[in-house]
């Protein structure tokens, strides 16, 4: 009985996160200036950047620490905050899935972080970005 309840809870959380991901990936860019229909290339580019952020955040944090040690400063605070969103989302997901008691506010924060990460990535893709900063 407890395993069935835990499975049902986990299943509903995962389905909610998938729905948030899909809506943030497809519908959210229509609310970001410039208000225009995105192309398939832009859709795939956002997916690429989200995947790179989800997998590459440890390397970005190490690079930030190296920059802090070698140059005495962090290159871009906004980029650092964006990089820190991904480990925070991972921590919150693990916490939600394995917590004994349900914490709805943690789930709400996780959904907000997912949407915010998509807003930032979509904004950069739709308005152009510069890789040669610094």
C-alpha positions as CSV (number, residue, x, y, z in Angstrom):
1,X,0.0,0.0,0.0
2,X,2.8,2.4,0.9
3,X,4.7,1.5,-2.3
4,X,1.6,2.2,-4.4
5,X,1.2,5.6,-2.8
6,X,4.8,6.5,-3.2
7,X,4.7,5.3,-6.9
8,X,1.5,7.4,-7.4
9,X,3.2,10.5,-5.8
10,X,6.3,10.1,-7.9
11,X,4.4,9.5,-11.1
12,X,2.3,12.7,-10.6
13,X,5.4,14.8,-9.8
14,X,7.2,13.5,-12.9
15,X,4.1,14.1,-15.1
16,X,3.8,17.6,-13.8
17,X,7.5,18.4,-14.4
18,X,7.2,17.0,-18.0
19,X,4.2,19.2,-18.7
20,X,6.0,22.2,-17.3
21,X,9.0,21.4,-19.4
22,X,6.9,21.0,-22.6
23,X,4.9,24.2,-22.0
24,X,8.1,26.2,-21.2
25,X,9.8,24.8,-24.3
26,X,6.9,25.4,-26.7
27,X,4.4,28.0,-25.4
28,X,6.5,30.3,-23.2
29,X,8.6,31.9,-26.1
30,X,5.4,33.4,-27.5
31,X,5.3,35.6,-24.4
32,X,8.9,36.8,-24.7
33,X,9.7,39.9,-26.7
34,X,10.1,40.1,-29.7
35,X,6.7,38.5,-30.0
36,X,7.0,36.3,-33.1
37,X,6.7,32.7,-34.0
38,X,9.9,30.8,-33.4
39,X,11.5,28.5,-35.9
40,X,12.2,24.8,-35.5
41,X,15.9,25.7,-35.4
42,X,15.3,28.0,-32.4
43,X,13.3,25.3,-30.7
44,X,16.1,22.8,-31.1
45,X,18.7,25.4,-30.0
46,X,16.8,26.0,-26.8
47,X,16.7,22.3,-26.1
48,X,20.5,22.1,-26.8
49,X,21.3,24.9,-24.4
50,X,19.0,23.5,-21.7
51,X,20.8,20.1,-22.1
52,X,24.2,21.7,-22.0
53,X,23.2,23.6,-18.8
54,X,21.8,20.4,-17.2
55,X,24.9,18.4,-17.9
56,X,27.6,21.1,-18.0
57,X,27.0,23.0,-14.8
58,X,29.8,21.3,-12.8
59,X,32.3,22.4,-15.4
60,X,30.9,25.9,-15.4
61,X,31.2,26.2,-11.7
62,X,34.8,24.9,-11.8
63,X,35.5,27.5,-14.5
64,X,34.0,30.2,-12.3
65,X,36.2,29.2,-9.4
66,X,39.2,29.1,-11.6
67,X,38.4,32.6,-12.9
68,X,38.0,33.8,-9.3
69,X,41.3,32.3,-8.3
70,X,43.3,33.4,-11.3
71,X,41.7,36.7,-12.1
72,X,40.3,37.7,-8.7
73,X,36.8,38.2,-10.1
74,X,33.8,36.4,-11.5
75,X,33.3,37.3,-15.1
76,X,29.5,37.7,-15.1
77,X,27.1,37.5,-12.1
78,X,24.0,36.8,-14.2
79,X,25.7,33.9,-15.9
80,X,26.7,32.5,-12.5
81,X,23.2,32.7,-11.2
82,X,21.9,30.9,-14.3
83,X,24.5,28.2,-13.8
84,X,23.5,27.8,-10.2
85,X,19.9,27.2,-11.2
86,X,20.7,23.8,-12.6
87,X,22.2,22.2,-9.5
88,X,19.5,23.8,-7.4
89,X,16.8,22.2,-9.7
90,X,18.6,18.8,-9.4
91,X,18.8,19.1,-5.6
92,X,15.1,20.1,-5.3
93,X,14.0,17.2,-7.6
94,X,15.9,14.7,-5.5
95,X,14.5,16.2,-2.3
96,X,11.0,16.1,-3.6
97,X,11.2,12.5,-4.8
98,X,12.8,11.1,-1.7
99,X,11.3,13.2,1.1
100,X,9.2,11.4,3.6
101,X,6.6,14.2,3.8
102,X,5.3,16.2,0.8
103,X,6.6,19.8,0.7
104,X,4.4,21.6,-1.8
105,X,6.5,24.9,-1.7
106,X,9.6,23.0,-2.8
107,X,7.7,21.7,-5.8
108,X,6.4,25.2,-6.6
109,X,10.0,26.6,-6.4
110,X,11.2,23.8,-8.7
111,X,8.5,24.6,-11.3
112,X,9.4,28.3,-11.1
113,X,13.1,27.5,-11.6
114,X,12.4,25.4,-14.7
115,X,10.2,28.1,-16.2
116,X,12.8,30.8,-15.3
117,X,15.7,28.8,-16.9
118,X,13.6,28.5,-20.1
119,X,12.8,32.3,-20.1
120,X,16.5,33.2,-19.9
121,X,17.5,30.7,-22.6
122,X,14.6,31.7,-24.9
123,X,15.3,35.3,-24.4
124,X,19.0,34.8,-25.4
125,X,18.0,32.6,-28.4
126,X,15.3,35.0,-29.7
127,X,17.4,38.2,-29.2
128,X,20.8,36.9,-30.1
129,X,23.7,36.3,-27.8
130,X,27.5,36.8,-27.9
131,X,29.9,34.0,-27.1
132,X,32.9,36.2,-27.1
133,X,32.1,38.2,-24.0
134,X,35.1,38.9,-21.8
